[in-house]
Amino acid sequence: MRTIEQVWPFFGLRVRSGPVELRGICDADLPVLADVAVAGIHDPSLMPFFFPWTDMSDDDLPLNFI
């Protein structure tokens, strides 16, 4: 069986600078990222996004985020 990196090589791309690594998001990352979104990613009194997707309820945000 092929890996996702063999099918789409860009998934294997990593950009590192010190402790920071940028890479593509895979399916296994989505539950963790949804939890981070529910926990809050910005001050609730400010809206840094054009569409206020972070204002959804904790029940609706994970599914809509993913």
Contact map, one row per residue, 1 for C-alpha under 8 A:
111000000000000000000000000000000000000000000000000000000000000000
111101100000000000000000000000000000000000000000000000000000000000
111111100000000000000000000000000000000000000000000000000000000000
011111111010000000000000000000000000000000000000000000000000000000
001111111111000000000000000000000000000000000000000000000000000000
011111111000000000000000000000000000000000000000000000000000000000
011111111000000000000000000000000000000000000000000000000000000000
000111111110000000000000000000000000000000000000000000000000000000
000111111111100000000000000000000000000000000000000000000000000000
000010011111100000000001000000000000000000000000000000000000000000
000110011111100000000011100000000000000000000000000000000000000000
000010001111110000000011000000000000000000000000000000000000000000
000000001111111000000011000000000000000000000000000000000000000000
000000000001111100001111000000000000000000000000000000000000000000
000000000000111110001110000000000000000000000000000000000000000000
000000000000011111111100000000000000000000000000000000000000000000
000000000000001111111000000000000000000000000000000000000000000000
000000000000000111111000000000000000000000000000000000000000000000
000000000000000111111000000000000000000000000000000000000000000000
000000000000000111111100000000000000000000000000000000000000000000
000000000000011111111110000000000000000000000000000000000000000000
000000000000011100011111000000000000000000000000000000000000000000
000000000011111000001111100000000000000000000000000000000000000000
000000000111110000000111110000000000000000000000000000000000000000
000000000010000000000011111011000000000000000000000000000000000000
000000000000000000000001111111000000000000000000000000000000000000
000000000000000000000000111111000000000000000000000000000000000000
000000000000000000000000011111110000000000000000000000000000000000
000000000000000000000000111111111000000000000000000000000000000000
000000000000000000000000111111111100000000000000000000000000000001
000000000000000000000000000111111110000000000000000000000000010000
000000000000000000000000000111111111000000000000000000000000000000
000000000000000000000000000011111111100000000000000000000000000000
000000000000000000000000000001111111110000000000000000000000110011
000000000000000000000000000000111111111000000000000000000000010000
000000000000000000000000000000011111111110000000000000000000000000
000000000000000000000000000000001111111110000000000001000000110010
000000000000000000000000000000000111111100000000000001000100110000
000000000000000000000000000000000011111110000000000000000000000000
000000000000000000000000000000000001111111110000000001000000000000
000000000000000000000000000000000001101111100000000000000000000000
000000000000000000000000000000000000000111110111000000000000000000
000000000000000000000000000000000000000111111110000000000000000000
000000000000000000000000000000000000000101111110000000000000000000
000000000000000000000000000000000000000000111110000000000000000000
000000000000000000000000000000000000000001111111000000000000000000
000000000000000000000000000000000000000001111111110100000000000000
000000000000000000000000000000000000000001000111110000000000000000
000000000000000000000000000000000000000000000011111110000000000000
000000000000000000000000000000000000000000000011111100000000000000
000000000000000000000000000000000000000000000000111110000000000000
000000000000000000000000000000000000000000000010111111100000000000
000000000000000000000000000000000000000000000000101111110000100010
000000000000000000000000000000000000110100000000000111110000100000
000000000000000000000000000000000000000000000000000111111000000000
000000000000000000000000000000000000000000000000000011111111100000
000000000000000000000000000000000000000000000000000000111111100000
000000000000000000000000000000000000010000000000000000011111110000
000000000000000000000000000000000000000000000000000000011111110000
000000000000000000000000000000000000000000000000000000011111111100
000000000000000000000000000000000100110000000000000011011111111110
000000000000000000000000000000100110110000000000000000000111111111
000000000000000000000000000000000000000000000000000000000001111111
000000000000000000000000000000000000000000000000000000000001111111
000000000000000000000000000000000100100000000000000010000000111111
000000000000000000000000000001000100000000000000000000000000011111
